[in-house]
Amino acid sequence: MTEPLRLGIAGLGTVGIGIVRIVQKHGALLETRAGRPIVISAVSARSRSKNRGVDLSGYAWEDDPVTLAQRPDVDVFIEVMGGHDGPAKHATEAAIKAGKDVVTANKALMAIHGQALAEMAEEAGLVIRFEAAVAGGIPVVKALTEGLAGNAITRVIGVMNGSCNYILTRMEDAGLSYDAVFDEANQLGYLEADPELDVGGIDAGHKLALLSAIAFATQVDFDAVELEGIGSITIEDIHQAADMGYKIKLLGVAQMTGRGLEQRMSPCLVPDTSPLGQLQGGTNMVVLEGDSVGQIVLRGPGAGEGPTASAVMGDVMDIARGARISTFGQPARTLRKARAARAAVAAPYYLRMLLLDKPGALAKVAHALGEAGISIDRMRQYDHHDITAPVLIVTHKTTRTALDAALADFKATGVVSGTPVAIRIEAV
């Protein structure tokens, strides 16, 4: 009989318990598909006495995840604790030093320390798999490293944080303000303990950095990701964008340009008829574009017990079957450090501003845009609010550098009240 693959699970929160449930429920199915039994040897968490709704009595318990990672009866160390430093990092390093393969759902750990951990594992002939760290149940890492391995990837684009997508679609559907929906999402438990990880784009930025490394054969570089959250988006922006045929999404985009690797996570307008424009609620969507295959659209649940545990087990099954794929799709030592490029690709922009009710106000704004080399595609003026009037402008394609110059010049016109909102319109 083939020897079982023995798992050690560090972290018994939502995802860890989901993994236990899959192994307990589908043991026979997993064995048939892998050609060998998949068993849990030991587990670790902060509280041993907590009722987690599953029977853990058959597994050894370790209070210290590092000790768990070093156990001789563990073949694969599964890290689902979270956090980019501390126990998660120390235990993962200990597992590699002890000769264990690693499966993790920890996007922060891999986005910040992924290059070093990958080199460490690969030098030891081990693998690190992290499908569950990106887009929950969507097998996007496998798609890039395996299914699309014969393509030069030209662009990765997607909605990678379900909480933000929930907030934006809920604002539109219910006509509620950002603050009202933020509070609702927080009460429903949709946001991280530190909500800024979600609404600030940090969580999704970690995911984008990982996909960029695979797609463009570069060292993962989260610090190079341009981050802008959704906190400045108003219900007026959502309604007025819809009036012009667009939806607002927190969109991650990565593409290699002549100036370097562009990585940005920011609110964007997308056509409401596009797959991304029609994405509702907490669902994720990743669009991959390759030179041979064209465009591939992957859609599915981006978080939760079942989807994330499913992704972890997909990696476990590959290891059980003997699949030994490099962490980022090619040997880590061959990955190059990319030059970062800031919004190098030109695009149209949506501008919303309040203009003072003065003669020639629109002309002054148009002149400032023209001086920056930006032409106007469409413009709409809405009803006056006391002494100001909201004005929307959609530009023709321009660079963010040119747009920033125009926005700076707006202040000198004396007709713009407050800070204008500028949102990129992404072609999908």
Buried (B, 14 or more C-beta within 10 A) or exposed (E): EEEBBBBBBBBBBBBBBBBBBBBEEBBEEBBEEBEBBBBBBBBBBEEEEEEBEEEBEEBBEBEBBBBBBBBEEBBBBBBBBBEBEEBBBBBBBBBBEBEBBBBBBBBBBBBBBBBBBBBBBBEBEBBBBBBBBBBBBBBBBBBBBEBBEEBEBBBBBBBBBBBBBBBBBBBBEEEBEBEBBBEBBBEEEBBBEEBEBBBBBBBBBBBBBBBBBBBBBBBBBBEBBBBBBBBEBBBBBBEBBBEBEBBBBBBBBBBBEEEBBBBBBBBBBBBBEBBBBEBEEBBBBBBBBBEEEEEBBBBBBBBBBBBBBBBBBBBBBBBBEEEEBBBBBBEBEEBEEBEBBBBBBBBBBBBBBBBEEEEEBBEBBBBBBEEBEBEBEEBEEEEEEEEBBBBBBBBBBBBBEBBBBBBEBBEEBEBBBEEBBBBBBBEB
